Amino acid sequence: MSAGCRLPKREMMDVRRLHRRLSSVRACTGLSESGKLGWNFFGKAGNIVLDELEVLEVKAFVPARDFELSKRFYQDLGFTMPSDDAGIAYFHHGECSFLLQDVYEPVHAENFKMHLLVKDVQRWYEHVLGAEIVEKYGVMLSDITHQPWGMIDFVIYDPSGVLWHFSENVEASEDA
């Protein structure tokens, strides 16, 4: 603690007590022999069977500089928008989904990437070309590239600068 930041003695004791309790929480080292994760948190014992912690899905919050333009872009790209409320639009294609948010921070948006694994990247590429998305939205689209790690892909930027990778798994080759 710096010399300019001093707590009264009683509050300092509370901070030390909290630090000791947090240290005991950190001392939980993982799975027990029974396959359960146990810890002591502020005097309360608990056991969680990790196999019972079911994950249903994960969704990214994708930023949008121009929310209305971005909604049209994603619909033209091939996503369905079943809901749009309070600055959040829900998009999906099959079982894959994301949330478009009416929030824009340039540094975040220009460093945000999404990866969509598809069955047929060539058909997606042809869809993007046929829908004239580059012309309508002024976005950048790459050519299809064969990657040495066993994928073929193309990238497209959305109107906010978010980079989307459309990829298909293929066998890795040394001459790709």
C-alpha positions in Angstrom: 0.0 0.0 0.0 1.4 3.4 -0.9 2.2 6.0 1.8 -0.5 8.3 0.6 -3.2 5.6 1.1 -3.7 4.6 4.7 -6.7 2.9 6.2 -7.9 3.2 9.8 -6.6 0.3 11.9 -10.1 -1.3 12.2 -10.6 -1.2 8.4 -7.1 -2.5 7.9 -8.0 -5.6 10.0 -11.1 -6.2 7.9 -8.9 -6.1 4.7 -6.5 -8.6 6.3 -9.3 -10.9 7.3 -10.8 -10.7 3.8 -7.4 -11.4 2.3 -7.0 -14.5 4.5 -10.4 -15.8 3.4 -9.7 -15.1 -0.3 -6.4 -16.9 0.1 -8.2 -20.0 1.4 -10.5 -19.8 -1.6 -7.4 -19.7 -3.9 -6.0 -22.7 -2.0 -8.7 -25.0 -3.6 -6.5 -27.0 -5.9 -9.0 -28.9 -8.0 -10.6 -32.2 -8.2 -10.7 -34.6 -5.3 -10.4 -38.4 -5.7 -14.2 -38.6 -6.0 -14.1 -36.4 -9.1 -15.8 -33.5 -7.3 -14.5 -30.0 -7.0 -14.6 -28.8 -3.4 -13.7 -25.6 -1.7 -14.3 -23.7 1.5 -15.7 -20.2 0.8 -16.2 -18.0 3.8 -16.8 -21.1 5.9 -19.3 -22.8 3.6 -18.3 -26.2 2.1 -19.5 -27.1 -1.3 -19.1 -29.8 -3.9 -19.7 -29.5 -7.6 -19.6 -32.4 -10.0 -18.1 -30.9 -13.1 -20.0 -33.2 -15.4 -23.2 -31.7 -14.1 -22.2 -28.2 -15.2 -24.0 -28.2 -18.6 -23.2 -25.5 -21.1 -25.9 -24.8 -23.6 -24.2 -22.2 -25.8 -21.9 -19.2 -25.9 -22.7 -16.0 -27.8 -20.5 -13.1 -28.7 -21.7 -9.5 -28.4 -20.7 -8.1 -31.8 -20.3 -4.3 -31.9 -22.1 -2.1 -34.5 -21.2 1.4 -35.5 -24.4 1.8 -37.5 -26.9 -0.6 -35.9 -29.5 -0.5 -38.7 -26.9 -0.9 -41.5 -25.3 -3.8 -39.6 -28.7 -5.5 -39.1 -29.3 -5.4 -42.9 -25.7 -6.6 -43.6 -26.1 -9.7 -41.4 -29.5 -10.5 -42.9 -28.1 -10.2 -46.4 -25.1 -12.3 -45.3 -27.6 -15.1 -44.5 -28.4 -14.8 -40.8 -32.0 -14.7 -39.4 -32.9 -12.0 -36.9 -35.7 -13.4 -34.7 -35.5 -10.5 -32.2 -34.4 -6.9 -31.9 -35.0 -5.0 -28.7 -33.2 -2.4 -26.6 -30.1 -2.2 -28.8 -29.5 -5.9 -29.0 -30.4 -7.9 -32.1 -30.3 -11.7 -31.9 -29.0 -13.4 -35.1 -28.6 -17.1 -35.9 -28.1 -19.5 -38.8 -28.9 -23.0 -37.8 -27.5 -23.6 -34.4 -24.9 -20.8 -34.6 -25.8 -17.4 -33.1 -24.6 -14.1 -31.9 -25.9 -10.9 -30.5 -25.4 -7.6 -32.4 -25.2 -4.7 -30.0 -25.8 -1.0 -30.7 -22.4 -0.2 -29.1 -19.3 0.9 -31.0 -15.8 1.4 -29.7 -13.4 1.7 -32.7 -10.4 -0.1 -31.1 -12.6 -3.0 -29.9 -14.6 -3.4 -33.2 -11.5 -3.2 -35.4 -9.8 -6.0 -33.3 -12.9 -8.2 -33.0 -13.0 -11.4 -34.9 -15.5 -14.1 -35.4 -15.0 -17.6 -36.9 -17.8 -19.5 -38.6 -17.1 -23.1 -39.5 -19.2 -24.1 -42.4 -19.8 -27.2 -44.4 -19.1 -25.7 -47.9 -17.1 -22.5 -47.9 -17.3 -22.2 -51.7 -21.1 -22.0 -51.6 -20.9 -19.3 -48.9 -18.4 -17.4 -51.0 -20.7 -17.6 -54.0 -23.6 -16.4 -51.8 -21.7 -13.4 -50.7 -20.8 -12.5 -54.3 -24.3 -13.1 -55.5 -25.9 -11.0 -52.8 -23.5 -8.2 -53.9 -22.6 -7.6 -50.2 -19.3 -5.9 -51.1 -21.0 -3.4 -53.3 -24.0 -2.7 -51.0 -22.0 -2.2 -47.8 -18.5 -1.2 -49.0 -16.8 -4.0 -47.1 -13.7 -5.9 -47.9 -13.8 -9.6 -49.0 -10.8 -11.8 -49.5 -10.3 -14.6 -52.0 -10.7 -18.2 -50.8 -7.4 -19.4 -49.4 -6.1 -22.9 -48.6 -4.5 -22.9 -45.2 -1.8 -25.4 -44.3 -3.5 -26.4 -41.1 -6.3 -28.1 -42.9 -8.9 -25.4 -43.7 -10.0 -23.4 -46.6 -11.4 -20.0 -45.8 -12.2 -16.5 -46.8 -12.6 -13.4 -44.7 -15.1 -10.5 -44.8 -15.3 -7.4 -42.8 -18.6 -6.1 -41.6 -19.6 -2.4 -41.8 -18.1 -1.8 -38.4 -14.7 -3.4 -39.1 -15.4 -6.8 -37.4 -13.5 -9.5 -39.2 -15.4 -12.7 -40.0 -13.6 -15.9 -41.0 -15.7 -18.4 -43.0 -13.9 -21.7 -42.9 -14.3 -25.3 -43.9 -12.2 -28.2 -42.6 -10.2 -30.1 -45.2 -7.3 -32.4 -45.0 -4.0 -30.6 -44.2 -1.5 -30.7 -47.0 2.1 -29.7 -47.2 1.7 -27.9 -50.5 -1.2 -25.7 -49.6 
